[in-house]
């Protein structure tokens, strides 16, 4: 899941960003209201965390403008004040939830999970594709009773695929939702992660779930129709992707 964090306090911003990244969220962080609006216009986010007291445009104003523009992204507002008037104002401007500083990070995570389950239809805490099960609260995966050991980024990628079961998703869409704006579009990182996931979730005697659709992307599902399970090796994809790295940061 990709999150936009708008917080002008550098300490709070670093703390929240680091914690979210450790929980497999892709995070873009900004310090002003105008930057938050700009990022929300050019990127696709699953959730926005807005501090109320942002320089320039307040969090209230940012939220109001997002709603006027038709943005339905869940918005969680942060404030250092616990006045009822502030909470009412935030909700009236279109916020979905409110959290008062200082807060426990685990409460922030719980509120985020609740908001991410809310849109469109209620999303269950456990997700299933055939005998593959994801526990979104514990961020764990298992298949046919065997536990699957995943890094944070591998889990984030798998959850995104599961939430889009039987739908082909391309590299650009995956990068937009699983990685942040630091992602290098010329790297082969997505291919490397897909190879890792395929080896972990598709055992030798199990029905393949992760398929490659050449020229289009990847699809997770029981049926391999219209998809190709043939896959390049890590070494081959690494050779193809060595052209550019630009020194950008990647989560491995």
SEDO-585872 format. One record per residue (C-alpha): residue number from 1; x negated, y negated, z. Coordinates in nm, 4 decimals, padded with zeros to 6 digits. Each point is the difference from the previous one (the first is absolute). Layout:
! SEDO-585872
[NUM; [X; Y; Z]]
...
END
This chain:
! SEDO-585872
[1; [00.0000; 00.0000; 00.0000]]
[2; [-00.1290; -00.3463; -00.0882]]
[3; [00.0459; -00.2807; 00.2525]]
[4; [-00.0456; -00.3766; -00.0181]]
[5; [-00.1195; -00.1513; 00.3284]]
[6; [00.0309; -00.3785; 00.0424]]
[7; [-00.1679; -00.1060; 00.3259]]
[8; [-00.2070; -00.3146; 00.0582]]
[9; [-00.1744; 00.1204; 00.3176]]
[10; [-00.3222; 00.1704; -00.1236]]
[11; [-00.0231; 00.2278; 00.3028]]
[12; [00.3583; 00.1230; -00.0254]]
[13; [-00.0322; 00.0325; -00.3774]]
[14; [-00.3133; 00.2171; 00.0251]]
[15; [00.1497; 00.2107; 00.2806]]
[16; [00.3262; 00.0722; -00.1830]]
[17; [-00.1685; 00.0526; -00.3369]]
[18; [-00.2546; 00.2462; 00.1421]]
[19; [00.2682; 00.1910; 00.1891]]
[20; [00.2276; 00.0269; -00.3031]]
[21; [-00.2827; 00.1157; -00.2249]]
[22; [-00.0846; 00.2698; 00.2530]]
[23; [00.3645; 00.1125; -00.0301]]
[24; [-00.0342; 00.0385; -00.3786]]
[25; [00.1721; -00.3262; -00.0956]]
[26; [-00.1428; -00.2095; -00.2824]]
[27; [-00.0137; -00.3571; 00.1340]]
[28; [-00.0369; -00.3409; -00.1655]]
[29; [-00.0581; -00.2717; 00.2619]]
[30; [00.0518; -00.3762; -00.0391]]
[31; [-00.0123; -00.2942; 00.2403]]
[32; [00.2562; -00.2474; -00.1390]]
[33; [00.3633; -00.0039; -00.1072]]
[34; [-00.0801; -00.1108; -00.3550]]
[35; [-00.2439; 00.2900; -00.0395]]
[36; [00.2668; 00.2394; 00.1259]]
[37; [00.2490; -00.1238; -00.2598]]
[38; [-00.2589; 00.0229; -00.2757]]
[39; [-00.0965; 00.3574; 00.0899]]
[40; [00.3645; 00.1077; 00.0253]]
[41; [00.0637; -00.1387; -00.3487]]
[42; [-00.2874; 00.1815; -00.1713]]
[43; [-00.0126; 00.3278; 00.1955]]
[44; [00.2489; 00.2675; 00.0990]]
[45; [00.0199; 00.0599; 00.3764]]
[46; [00.1903; 00.2511; 00.2073]]
[47; [00.0063; -00.2284; 00.3060]]
[48; [-00.1052; -00.3529; 00.1010]]
[49; [-00.1200; -00.1051; 00.3461]]
[50; [00.0446; -00.3761; 00.0459]]
[51; [-00.1268; -00.2137; 00.2858]]
[52; [00.2480; -00.2785; 00.0765]]
[53; [-00.2565; -00.2756; 00.0593]]
[54; [-00.1878; 00.0076; -00.3316]]
[55; [-00.1828; -00.3105; -00.1257]]
[56; [00.1905; -00.1924; -00.2660]]
[57; [00.3061; 00.2111; -00.0658]]
[58; [00.1289; 00.1646; 00.3162]]
[59; [00.0899; 00.3673; 00.0112]]
[60; [00.3653; -00.1054; 00.0102]]
[61; [-00.0393; -00.1944; -00.3254]]
[62; [-00.1936; 00.2784; -00.1698]]
[63; [00.2690; 00.2503; 00.0916]]
[64; [00.2773; -00.2305; -00.1188]]
[65; [-00.1687; -00.0529; -00.3379]]
[66; [-00.0603; 00.3720; -00.0444]]
[67; [00.3687; 00.0713; 00.0559]]
[68; [00.1068; -00.2831; -00.2317]]
[69; [-00.2225; 00.1525; -00.2691]]
[70; [00.1830; 00.3304; 00.0409]]
[71; [-00.2798; 00.1805; 00.1838]]
[72; [00.1428; 00.2822; 00.2093]]
[73; [-00.3286; 00.1080; 00.1570]]
[74; [00.0335; 00.0732; 00.3739]]
[75; [-00.1420; -00.2911; 00.2042]]
[76; [-00.1291; 00.0325; 00.3557]]
[77; [-00.0643; -00.3356; 00.1684]]
[78; [-00.2572; -00.0627; 00.2740]]
[79; [00.0216; -00.2849; 00.2489]]
[80; [-00.1766; -00.1153; 00.3147]]
[81; [00.3322; -00.1284; 00.1364]]
[82; [00.2735; 00.2168; 00.1445]]
[83; [00.2812; -00.2532; -00.0269]]
[84; [00.3354; 00.1322; -00.1167]]
[85; [00.0258; -00.2980; -00.2363]]
[86; [-00.3175; 00.1079; -00.1804]]
[87; [00.1212; 00.3562; -00.0451]]
[88; [00.3374; -00.1216; -00.1264]]
[89; [-00.1699; -00.2432; -00.2397]]
[90; [-00.2216; 00.2747; -00.1402]]
[91; [00.2924; 00.2351; -00.0560]]
[92; [00.2071; -00.2803; -00.1532]]
[93; [-00.2830; -00.0689; -00.2465]]
[94; [00.0092; 00.3611; -00.1170]]
[95; [-00.2408; 00.1849; 00.2302]]
[96; [00.0795; 00.3635; 00.0724]]
[97; [-00.1677; 00.0246; 00.3395]]
[98; [-00.1902; -00.2056; 00.2553]]
[99; [-00.3016; 00.0750; 00.2236]]
[100; [-00.1301; -00.2277; 00.2749]]
[101; [-00.3722; -00.0478; 00.0682]]
[102; [-00.1820; 00.1478; 00.1758]]
[103; [00.1210; 00.3395; -00.1123]]
[104; [-00.1096; 00.3612; 00.0206]]
[105; [-00.1292; 00.1210; -00.3351]]
[106; [00.2016; 00.3215; 00.0299]]
[107; [00.3186; -00.2083; 00.0256]]
[108; [-00.0968; -00.1830; -00.3190]]
[109; [-00.0446; 00.3361; -00.1732]]
[110; [00.3338; 00.1283; 00.1307]]
[111; [00.1837; -00.3095; -00.1239]]
[112; [-00.1706; 00.0286; -00.3378]]
[113; [00.0988; 00.3646; -00.0337]]
[114; [00.3597; -00.0887; 00.0884]]
[115; [00.0085; -00.2741; -00.2651]]
[116; [-00.1570; 00.2221; -00.2637]]
[117; [00.2687; 00.2627; 00.0604]]
[118; [00.2798; -00.2539; -00.0294]]
[119; [00.0204; -00.1155; -00.3674]]
[120; [00.2303; 00.1616; -00.2572]]
[121; [00.0698; 00.3217; 00.1862]]
[122; [-00.1096; 00.1116; 00.3428]]
[123; [-00.3381; 00.1691; -00.0384]]
[124; [-00.0588; 00.2963; 00.2289]]
[125; [-00.3035; 00.0343; 00.2235]]
[126; [-00.0833; 00.3278; -00.1757]]
[127; [-00.0293; 00.0264; -00.3765]]
[128; [00.0193; 00.3300; -00.1899]]
[129; [-00.0947; 00.1130; -00.3491]]
[130; [00.0441; 00.3755; -00.0323]]
[131; [-00.2003; 00.1447; 00.2929]]
[132; [-00.2114; -00.3172; 00.0363]]
[133; [00.0930; -00.2042; 00.3084]]
[134; [-00.1153; -00.3481; 00.0997]]
[135; [00.0506; -00.1392; 00.3497]]
[136; [-00.0022; -00.3767; -00.0553]]
[137; [-00.0216; -00.0843; 00.3700]]
[138; [-00.3009; 00.2209; 00.0694]]
[139; [-00.1383; -00.0399; -00.3545]]
[140; [-00.0559; 00.3732; -00.0326]]
[141; [00.0656; 00.2447; -00.2824]]
[142; [00.0568; 00.3730; -00.0197]]
[143; [00.0930; 00.2493; -00.2666]]
[144; [00.1502; 00.3403; 00.0604]]
[145; [-00.0961; -00.0188; 00.3660]]
[146; [-00.3653; -00.0904; -00.0589]]
[147; [-00.1231; -00.3389; 00.1142]]
[148; [-00.1648; -00.2197; -00.2625]]
[149; [-00.2904; -00.2133; 00.1176]]
[150; [00.0167; -00.3430; -00.1647]]
[151; [-00.1903; -00.3263; 00.0301]]
[152; [00.2086; -00.3143; 00.0556]]
[153; [-00.0192; -00.0950; -00.3664]]
[154; [00.0786; 00.3525; -00.1197]]
[155; [00.3075; -00.0006; 00.2236]]
[156; [00.1098; -00.3416; -00.1302]]
[157; [-00.0326; 00.1198; -00.3584]]
[158; [00.1881; 00.3234; 00.0700]]
[159; [00.2825; -00.1817; 00.1794]]
[160; [00.0427; -00.2359; -00.2941]]
[161; [00.0204; 00.2950; -00.2396]]
[162; [00.2489; 00.1809; 00.2238]]
[163; [00.2196; -00.3095; 00.0229]]
[164; [-00.0006; -00.0047; -00.3814]]
[165; [00.0548; 00.3743; -00.0442]]
[166; [00.0595; 00.1195; -00.3586]]
[167; [-00.0821; -00.3459; -00.1380]]
[168; [-00.3139; -00.0724; -00.2016]]
[169; [-00.2039; -00.2754; 00.1648]]
[170; [-00.2863; -00.1702; -00.1817]]
[171; [-00.3394; -00.1191; 00.1223]]
[172; [00.1085; -00.3640; 00.0194]]
[173; [00.3018; 00.0830; 00.2158]]
[174; [-00.2081; 00.2215; 00.2291]]
[175; [-00.2689; -00.2659; 00.0383]]
[176; [00.2658; -00.2616; 00.0753]]
[177; [00.1609; 00.1951; 00.2832]]
[178; [-00.2818; 00.2086; 00.1482]]
[179; [-00.3008; -00.2302; -00.0356]]
[180; [-00.0355; -00.3739; 00.0646]]
[181; [-00.1060; -00.2910; -00.2213]]
[182; [-00.3665; 00.0986; 00.0404]]
[183; [00.0590; 00.3093; -00.2147]]
[184; [-00.2246; 00.0204; -00.3068]]
[185; [00.2180; 00.0931; -00.2993]]
[186; [-00.3070; 00.1324; -00.1840]]
[187; [-00.0843; 00.2586; 00.2662]]
[188; [00.0962; 00.3670; -00.0131]]
[189; [00.1063; 00.0032; 00.3644]]
[190; [00.3602; 00.0993; -00.0690]]
[191; [-00.1100; 00.2983; -00.2086]]
[192; [-00.2396; 00.1093; 00.2740]]
[193; [00.2736; -00.0174; 00.2633]]
[194; [00.2448; 00.1861; -00.2218]]
[195; [-00.2520; 00.2806; -00.0440]]
[196; [-00.0473; 00.0174; 00.3782]]
[197; [00.3747; 00.0088; 00.0616]]
[198; [00.0562; 00.2699; -00.2610]]
[199; [-00.2592; 00.2253; 00.1609]]
[200; [00.1529; -00.0535; 00.3446]]
[201; [00.3707; 00.0359; -00.0731]]
[202; [-00.0051; 00.2539; -00.2843]]
[203; [-00.1445; 00.3271; 00.1261]]
[204; [-00.0994; 00.2840; -00.2314]]
[205; [00.3213; 00.1945; 00.0650]]
[206; [00.2342; -00.2996; 00.0305]]
[207; [00.2217; -00.1569; -00.2621]]
[208; [-00.1823; -00.3128; -00.1272]]
[209; [00.1643; -00.3211; 00.1181]]
[210; [-00.2349; -00.2692; -00.1301]]
[211; [-00.0051; -00.0384; -00.3769]]
[212; [-00.1826; -00.2290; -00.2427]]
[213; [00.1932; -00.1626; -00.2825]]
[214; [-00.2646; -00.1023; -00.2506]]
[215; [00.0168; -00.3629; -00.0997]]
[216; [00.2737; -00.0712; 00.2537]]
[217; [-00.1073; 00.0930; 00.3523]]
[218; [00.0881; 00.2606; 00.2610]]
[219; [00.3138; 00.1728; 00.1202]]
[220; [00.0615; 00.1931; 00.3206]]
[221; [00.2682; 00.2642; -00.0264]]
[222; [00.0778; 00.3699; -00.0235]]
[223; [00.0531; 00.0032; -00.3757]]
[224; [-00.2980; -00.0595; -00.2244]]
[225; [00.2155; -00.0736; -00.3034]]
[226; [-00.1315; -00.2831; -00.2144]]
[227; [-00.3120; -00.0115; 00.2191]]
[228; [-00.3472; 00.1429; -00.0329]]
[229; [-00.1681; 00.1683; 00.2939]]
[230; [-00.3379; 00.0011; -00.1725]]
[231; [-00.2331; -00.2326; 00.1857]]
[232; [-00.3520; -00.1285; -00.0341]]
[233; [-00.2557; 00.0804; 00.2649]]
[234; [-00.1249; -00.2531; 00.2530]]
[235; [-00.3371; -00.0075; -00.1694]]
[236; [00.1473; -00.0641; -00.3431]]
[237; [00.2317; -00.2763; 00.1220]]
[238; [-00.2858; -00.1530; 00.1974]]
[239; [-00.2100; -00.0124; -00.3164]]
[240; [00.2796; -00.1776; -00.1842]]
[241; [00.0566; -00.2499; 00.2812]]
[242; [-00.3586; -00.1090; 00.0621]]
[243; [00.0223; -00.2876; -00.2440]]
[244; [00.1049; -00.2714; 00.2466]]
[245; [00.0267; -00.0347; 00.3753]]
[246; [-00.0560; -00.3755; 00.0512]]
[247; [-00.1016; 00.0759; 00.3576]]
[248; [00.3611; 00.0124; 00.1139]]
[249; [00.1132; 00.1732; 00.3163]]
[250; [00.1801; 00.3328; -00.0169]]
[251; [00.1539; 00.2165; 00.2684]]
[252; [-00.1279; 00.3561; -00.0273]]
END
